[in-house]
């Protein structure tokens, strides 16, 4: 049996897929006996109540008057070094390339080579930021000076190599959901708050940015609702939300759409839906589709980024070319009007979420990477997830 590790985790603590995965991974690792130290600017929102083997270290930024902008990056690097020394950390696992990988690199320079760094790439750190010529070199530096690099989809690995000319190994570690949390909930009473029994419920969850193509969400819904009485639930907030509200009003759909804002208990909310709509232009993985899948809800989405690695077209959902809302709506109607087909897709969703994206398997993959960079052979066999 391998010895427990002392692991520092840094992520963006607010809403967002990278922060969710980092926090959930930390909780799962702590359950297995590892000592986890979150080093972030504020308490990760998914951390919540007390957890055994988990500690939180707040990064305090100097407000010295000569600084035009508070030097968060330097404060974070200094805090990483401080925690690593005081707690005798084995490694830092940082989520998102900038600034976290660079901060970890600086902390390692201060703490010494015995401190290892694992960097997980989540998406926009590559698909958006790495396309900025002013950031490309420093992102490449952070990746190349990590002891191990992981990415959440094959497509993200491909894009990282192409954009940054990275030849070093990158481990594929898919995102996951905790099967103890994400499963079909009995939400019949909650569903009645939004839709009548004869109506179908379509849902979209995002940060409502242009890349999510939320206008397409409304377009798909309008086409579906014209054939099958439906309601649309929009979860989240972001810059495109006012534009979507205007579009909905102009189409006369305001009485068919509910705005739920940000929601923490995603499993409860998703279980209300019949379909998840994800017509994104870019999506390194599509965590919301996995959350829906684990609750037995098929996805209607686009062939973008890592979505095809998650959603099997024609089995656990339907995928179309970006912007093809006619086909997306037709596929949604196909599922909503065929009970046997829908039941088959629902079962396929549950099986795929529980077996391919199982939290036990993905956590063990990360453990194997940690022990590998520390030069410790992994002595625990990979788990097999059961339904």
PyMOL commands that set and color helices and strands:
alter all, ss='L'
color gray80, all
select helices_A, chain A and resi 17-31+72-87+97-111+124-127+129-131+133-144+154-164+188-191+210-212+214-225+241-250+254-256+266-270+287-294+307-310+325-336+339-355+359-373
alter helices_A, ss='H'
color red, helices_A
select strands_A, chain A and resi 6-10+35-40+54-58+91-95+116-121+148-151+171-172+200-205+230-235+257-261+275-278+298-302+317-320
alter strands_A, ss='S'
color yellow, strands_A
deselect
rebuild
show_as cartoon
